[in-house]
Amino acid sequence: MASVDQFQPPAGSTTDVIRVALVGNPNTGKSTLFNALAGMRVRTGNYPGVTITKKVGRMTLGDRPVDLIDLPGTYSLAPRSPDEMVAVEVLSGDLQSEPPVDVIVCVLNATLLQRSLFLVSQVLELGRPTLVVLNMSDTAQSRGLRIDAQRLEQNLGCPVVSTSASKRGGIDELRQRLADLVMSVGQSDAGSESASQRRDDWALPESFYQICDQFRSHLIQSACVPVQSGNPTDDLPANTAELPDDYLLQRALLDRGGAAEKRLVRKLGAAILPVLNETRDQLRSDFDDVVDMECSSRYTWAGRKLDGVLSQGSGSGGLTDTLDGILTHRVLGLAIFAGLMLLVFQSIYSLAGYPMDWIDAATGWASDLVTDAMQPGILRSLITDGVIAGVGGVVIFVPQIALLFFFLAVLEDCGYMARAAFLVDRIMRLFGLSGKSFLPLMSSFACAVPGVMATRVIENRRDRFATMMIAPLMSCSARLPVYLLLIGAFIPSVTILGFLGLPALVLMSMYAVGVLVAIPVSLILKHTMLRGEAAPFVLELPEYQWPDPTVVFAKVWEASREFLVRAGTLILAASILIWFAAYWPGDHTRQYELQAELAQIKQQLDASESSPAGPLMQRRDEVSEELKVISSDLLESSLLGRVGHAIEPAVRPLGWDWKIGVGALASFPAREVIISTLGTIYSLGGDVDEEDEGLIGAIRAATWPDGSPVYTVPTVLSVMVFFALCAQCVSTLLVIRRETNSWRWPVFSFTYMTVLAYIGAMLTYQVGSLWSAG
Amino acid sequence: MTTLDQLCPGEKATIVRIAGVDGIASRLREMGFVPGQPIQFLRAAPLGDPLKCSVQGSRIALRCGEAQRVYLEPASAS
């Protein structure tokens, strides 16, 4: 019989970093445990080729450097979502870019012991040194559930530690036992001995293992596996590397069409398929239903291991069911849900407002500082208009993102998120999505960047991608200034139906446009690019619990940092590019002279505060007027201005002149840019905001060459619809790129949204013009 | 023999089998839907779907479509 101890500790591993992986069902408190063990010394990144976030904490255990790896939650080692696939690949050492895992820590929910042992039985078969953690043991205890951890340790043949991670209980013991296990790695008989000793006590029927051994011999006989010396029953065949381990063979037999089968084919070639199918036929003659056999065998095994371990208490999750009675109630539950969402939504606007004002003030201050310290010139223009304006435009969203992720983390960690998905699943199905898509979409009303990042909670790839594709259609806060400016300037403040203000109605319609367009887009996607069988909705509703502050903090920190670093670098580059296009070519000498003179006049005015300085003020007005004209001319002859004239024919059907065209073009990296671009264009310098009377006045007064006004109601509506639908946000596109790990999806969302925006704006203008004409 | 979606709120039963051999069937099994295990139907979502039930101490939400595949033996009225 083939031995199971194929796993050999890496040579010379005493000096190498030991890799310890945390694995477990979702909602077992794995992240809390990870934070408790690794502290904040955590590196995050993506697994190569996949979008799953990888968390690695470097620590020292018993003098040895250890990398603690937090794997995505999984119910079994037969992976079905990309998340689970990563967990399994890391565990089995199938990621080419990474060495295999040395030690496995299997985290269980102590209140769900029997079910959790299903995963344990699969993990033990990997033959790696394993430690089992019974987390949430305090909860189990409070329910009168007595667990004899020592007995379980004997039964399982591997260390078992009880913890309550949220209260930092049992962490020291866990660290100690883990250190012992880590120290034994690399010592010749560690792990392998215990594995082979366990063999006779494994979960599946003996005949299954026999068939598995036959499968191996068949593979060798049919020359699928090159054998150079000896036979596989020898302890160390020269070609160990060529031999798939027992674990892989077993999983390939058990999971038809699963990951192990694909991996085996990759390793040994398609020639093994006939042998595989032949062996499966044999299995079927022994067991009616192989999947059933595995499940029931494992549960039987679990029952055997729990013999004498558990003494049952009341075993009810009283509080959770009571709370669920309220929170998922037909009327009350929906009302609370709506209230909560409103609260989150409102806080993102109102609470984030304060730090956003501070950041705005800080960027203004920095800009003033540079303006004062430097002579007018290309470098100053680059720093103030390019760098500070660009970076400030990104940093200003950090409070919103941090706050949103704070709410997401709290709602998720306390267990409410699963209920929210449960409540709205039926509604989200109208979009072709599931309840799990709700929160990412909701988040996108604040900003699509965290919204897209929040889609990570969706396991199903097609649902996840569809959600990402429609998230930018939710009207984000960056569109609001555009709406406010244009509505404030052009929509008469009349009341309709006795209570509804027309401006509010128009604003609401802009938010509705995105949502209404998202429905067909999502449905079409689900029937074309993301076609496939309906994703099942099976979701565990965890017990309610207090969120762990360290986990919440870590999530907020990570999201903010990621946003700043990744999106920030690109927004910076983009705003420098736009600045350059608006600056070059052109002779800015006169502009600088005027700027310098203006600064001088201002200084003089400040100095002679109280004394009347009529001529000086007159000169100031003259200079700023000339400056506006010159700046405007320079912009018109700049690259951006020329492009604006070039694209004018294309934007005419939307009712736009070249200036709006340029504004829209300049705001492709970020929508907010339109305000400052319009400000520049209408000779006011870039420094205006949506409340600036000057800008409102200027756009009201803007005319076509024939004297008719540029901004009519149809034009204004067309601009707003364009902004509501267009993908003018480099950050979002880049986040989509990162989350899908492909350029295809950001390119697609950019294209479809731009086309939609163009058509939507054109329809709005044409229909609106007919209306106002008729 | 009945299916999970046909139980009344609060009703208990014993799992007999899960129909099908696809991913969902195995996922349900891994989550504790094993023949012989007691199951309790807790409630439906406000719009009637999905359903919430309790198996092996955990609460699982699943859609009616999935629930139809869980065959049950109603608990004998005792």
Contacts between the chains, C-beta under 8 A, distances in Angstrom:
chain1	res1	chain2	res2	distance
A	75	B	27	6.7
A	75	B	30	4.3
A	75	B	31	5.9
A	76	B	26	7.5
A	76	B	30	4.4
A	78	B	26	6.4
A	78	B	30	7.8
A	80	B	23	5.2
A	80	B	27	6.5
A	111	B	57	6.0
A	112	B	32	7.8
A	112	B	56	6.6
A	112	B	57	5.2
A	112	B	58	5.2
A	114	B	32	7.6
A	114	B	56	5.7
A	114	B	57	7.9
A	115	B	31	7.0
A	115	B	32	4.4
A	115	B	56	4.9
A	115	B	57	7.5
A	115	B	58	6.5
A	118	B	30	5.9
A	119	B	30	7.9
A	256	B	21	8.0
A	289	B	21	6.6
A	291	B	21	5.5
A	291	B	25	6.9
A	291	B	26	5.3
A	291	B	29	7.2
A	292	B	29	7.7
A	295	B	26	7.3
A	295	B	29	4.1
A	295	B	30	7.3
A	295	B	34	6.1
A	296	B	34	6.6
A	296	B	35	7.0
A	299	B	34	5.1
A	315	B	57	6.4
A	317	B	57	7.5
A	317	B	59	7.6
A	320	B	59	7.4
A	321	B	42	7.2
A	324	B	42	7.5
A	324	B	43	7.7
A	324	B	52	7.4
A	324	B	59	7.6
A	325	B	43	7.9
A	328	B	43	6.7
A	328	B	45	6.6
A	328	B	46	7.1
A	328	B	52	7.2
A	329	B	46	7.3
A	330	B	46	4.5
A	331	B	46	7.6
A	333	B	46	5.9
A	334	B	46	5.4
A	418	B	61	7.3
A	421	B	61	7.8
A	422	B	45	5.4
A	422	B	50	6.2
A	422	B	52	6.8
A	422	B	61	4.8
A	423	B	45	6.0
A	423	B	46	6.3
A	425	B	45	6.6
A	425	B	49	7.1
A	425	B	50	5.4
A	425	B	61	7.9
A	425	B	63	7.2
A	426	B	45	6.4
A	426	B	47	3.8
A	426	B	48	7.0
A	426	B	49	5.2
A	426	B	50	7.6
A	427	B	47	7.0
A	435	B	50	7.7
A	534	B	65	7.7
A	536	B	23	7.7
A	536	B	24	4.7
A	536	B	27	7.4
A	536	B	62	7.7
A	536	B	63	7.2
A	536	B	65	7.8
A	536	B	66	5.7
A	537	B	50	5.8
A	537	B	61	7.3
A	537	B	62	6.4
A	537	B	63	4.6
A	537	B	66	7.0
A	538	B	24	6.8
A	538	B	27	5.9
A	538	B	28	6.5
A	538	B	31	6.9
A	538	B	60	6.5
A	538	B	61	7.4
A	538	B	62	4.7
A	538	B	63	8.0
A	538	B	66	6.0
A	539	B	50	7.8
A	539	B	60	7.1
A	539	B	61	4.6
A	539	B	62	7.4
A	540	B	31	6.7
A	540	B	58	5.9
A	540	B	59	6.9
A	540	B	60	5.6
A	540	B	61	7.7
A	541	B	52	6.5
A	541	B	59	4.2
A	541	B	60	7.0
A	541	B	61	5.5
A	542	B	59	7.8
